[in-house]
Amino acid sequence: MLLRIPGVYAPQDDTWLLADAMAEHSLDADTRVLDLCTGTGALAVRAAKLGAGSVTAIDISRRAALTATLNSRVNGHTIRVLRGDLTAPVRGERFDLVISNPPYVPAEDDRIPGTGMARAWDAGTDGRALLDRICTQAPDILAPEGTLLVAQSALSGVDKTHVMLEEQGLQADIVARREIAFGPVLTARRRMLESRGVITADQRSEEIVVIRARRHR
Ligand SMILES: C[S@@+](CC[C@H](N)C(=O)[O-])C[C@H]1O[C@@H](n2cnc3c(N)ncnc32)[C@H](O)[C@@H]1O
């Protein structure tokens, strides 16, 4: 059961694609999970259900943090929910599995919304405002054998994520992909994205991928 306060991102295909990718990992009492950009806490709750020993969830939105706290309780799990900017609330800590379905939709300009629903998806002109930060901060929050699973659209530069993670000394692979129809946000931005050459004139769907990164073995 998942509750959702108005203004909090409703779990969607990208959420569930990442949840399925996470289920491929064996989580046990020793596994420390961090869910960055948790929204309702859907992925954090799933990690707890899968048997993770500890789960931490972070979101910048007050409503999201409250929703994730409620969902932790109604599902009978103990999840540490923190409000803050990306990894700032857990500086100095290390996690065995870091999952994130961050905002990744290319926006009109590089302004990052400070409030409102758009904060859940707008990520600058190239859609990478959060993705780039996750790539560069990943080594600081991953335990030595830790794994990052991050979801994004093919419209926001999968190759760039791959290159950035490799530059951080991590081995990156795509472990899941799904083609999904444009929702209302991308439908409204079709003309803009077409004029930038990001999509073709007849394009009505985007590919969502999950990228896994871990240290080279
Ligand atoms: C696409 S939603 C995903 C929510 C949830 N993980 C899911 O898959 O259903 C992105 C979330 O990132 C949060 N967010 C945006 N900027 C953030 C930041 N700088 N630090 C932490 N969370 C942020 C938003 O509030 C929103 O809840």
The ligand as an SDF file (V2000), in Angstrom:
LIG
                    3D

 27 29  0  0  0  0  0  0  0  0999 V2000
   11.0070   11.4460  -10.6730 C   0  0  0  0  0  0  0  0  0  0  0  0
   10.6220   11.7090   -8.9630 S   0  0  0  0  0  0  0  0  0  0  0  0
   10.9480   10.0400   -8.3970 C   0  0  0  0  0  0  0  0  0  0  0  0
   10.3030    9.6760   -7.0930 C   0  0  0  0  0  0  0  0  0  0  0  0
   10.4800    8.2120   -6.6850 C   0  0  0  0  0  0  0  0  0  0  0  0
   11.8810    7.8530   -6.5360 N   0  0  0  0  0  0  0  0  0  0  0  0
    9.8440    7.2930   -7.7020 C   0  0  0  0  0  0  0  0  0  0  0  0
   10.5660    6.6420   -8.4630 O   0  0  0  0  0  0  0  0  0  0  0  0
    8.6020    7.2130   -7.7370 O   0  0  0  0  0  0  0  0  0  0  0  0
   12.0450   12.6400   -8.4320 C   0  0  0  0  0  0  0  0  0  0  0  0
   12.0700   13.0780   -6.9620 C   0  0  0  0  0  0  0  0  0  0  0  0
   13.2970   13.7990   -6.7530 O   0  0  0  0  0  0  0  0  0  0  0  0
   13.0810   14.8070   -5.7960 C   0  0  0  0  0  0  0  0  0  0  0  0
   14.1640   15.7900   -5.9200 N   0  0  0  0  0  0  0  0  0  0  0  0
   14.3050   16.7800   -6.8390 C   0  0  0  0  0  0  0  0  0  0  0  0
   15.4580   17.4430   -6.6410 N   0  0  0  0  0  0  0  0  0  0  0  0
   16.0680   16.8600   -5.5740 C   0  0  0  0  0  0  0  0  0  0  0  0
   17.2920   17.1030   -4.8850 C   0  0  0  0  0  0  0  0  0  0  0  0
   18.1330   18.0870   -5.2550 N   0  0  0  0  0  0  0  0  0  0  0  0
   17.6080   16.3190   -3.8250 N   0  0  0  0  0  0  0  0  0  0  0  0
   16.7580   15.3320   -3.4220 C   0  0  0  0  0  0  0  0  0  0  0  0
   15.5800   15.0610   -4.0370 N   0  0  0  0  0  0  0  0  0  0  0  0
   15.2470   15.7990   -5.1010 C   0  0  0  0  0  0  0  0  0  0  0  0
   11.6940   15.3230   -6.1260 C   0  0  0  0  0  0  0  0  0  0  0  0
   11.1220   16.0030   -5.0440 O   0  0  0  0  0  0  0  0  0  0  0  0
   10.9740   14.0030   -6.5090 C   0  0  0  0  0  0  0  0  0  0  0  0
   10.3260   13.4680   -5.3790 O   0  0  0  0  0  0  0  0  0  0  0  0
  1  2  1  0
  2  3  1  0
  2 10  1  0
  3  4  1  0
  4  5  1  0
  5  6  1  0
  5  7  1  0
  7  8  2  0
  7  9  1  0
 10 11  1  0
 11 12  1  0
 11 26  1  0
 12 13  1  0
 13 14  1  0
 13 24  1  0
 14 15  1  0
 14 23  1  0
 15 16  2  0
 16 17  1  0
 17 18  1  0
 17 23  2  0
 18 19  1  0
 18 20  2  0
 20 21  1  0
 21 22  2  0
 22 23  1  0
 24 25  1  0
 24 26  1  0
 26 27  1  0
M  CHG  2   2   1   9  -1
M  END
$$$$
